[in-house]
Amino acid sequence: MIRFLLRAAALLLLASGFVALVLDGTRSIAADTLVWLDAGTLMQSFAAPRLAQLQPAAERLSPLLWDPVLVTALKGPIFLHLSVLGAFLLLLTRRSAPKIGYSSRP
């Protein structure tokens, strides 16, 4: 049951990543330059208080965690984040390959 829910979430994330890619492509064609929605802008519009709490919490763990790592990740395109997370969940929930040389009978 958990595998089904995780796979469904993974497929929804992949579909959302594709929709974000199409929207970014449409914006890029209209603007005649490369335009994408970054994760920081999306997080700022949906969860601004959480984003404000993220910086002190990350700096409390390690000062290097906020500036080079999370700032760079928040500048990345949202379609890439969604697609990578969806692909990771799909890889996490795949069935193991049958072992060669062993009987599959009970």
Helices and strands as residue ranges (DSSP letters): H 2-31, H 39-46, H 48-61, H 63-64, I 65-70, H 71-74, H 78-92
